Amino acid sequence: MQIQVYWCAEVAAKFPQLALCIGTISNVVVERENEKIRKLKQAVYAEVKAKHDIERLKDDPVVRAYRDFYWKLGIDPTKTRPSGEALLRRVLRGGELPTISTAVDAYNLASMKTMIPISGFDMDTLNPPFNVRFAEEGEPFTGIGMDKPIALKSNMLVLADAKSVLCIYPHRDADQTKITMKTKNVLLVGYGAPGVTPQQLEEAVRTALEYIKTVCGGEIQTVKVFSPTPKQV
């Protein structure tokens, strides 16, 4: 797949420091669960519990960067927490990540460890190029777990391909492009925020790809960071 990401001029002007990282892995075998993901979960849980204190989590620079970004997007981060932080808080409180599938659980572990929001898509359902833009007023979007589409507002930042919105940036993924048990090729997106470095994004996506390879097999193909390239869309 030829991967290119464009930023609409309005987004590039408003968030010039914004970046995202895309990674791909092919020929995976997705299962509901297996022994490899169970072992990986326990290892990463132990690692983050040894590193983080839940009481001081709000002061972490990465957590603060996403919280500040959420406020700028009109999202209250105390009610809709950035996904990496939400997953980490869950484990630090003694809980576990939800069991969805080996591939999804693997990239959720990487998101929790790095506190970088990550989406996973069935690559064969996508229609590049990708665009980071503001939604069109009333544009329909059906997120994972939604019974029916919602109408997006024009101030909502989204990641879209040539046919539809893939994600309300950076916290709600579309249902039609999600990873399933039939998925063979996976595309990951690590979502940046002002104050988060390209190196941090790349590390998060590389970690997620390695975790997927550990539990699902496959061959890692692409890891690339994209910064604003204005294009009218």
PyMOL commands that set and color helices and strands:
alter all, ss='L'
color gray80, all
select helices_A, chain A and resi 9-14+35-51+54-59+61-72+83-92+102-114+123-125+198-216
alter helices_A, ss='H'
color red, helices_A
select strands_A, chain A and resi 5-7+20-26+118-122+130-134+140-141+150-151+157-160+165-168+172-173+186-191+219-226
alter strands_A, ss='S'
color yellow, strands_A
deselect
rebuild
show_as cartoon
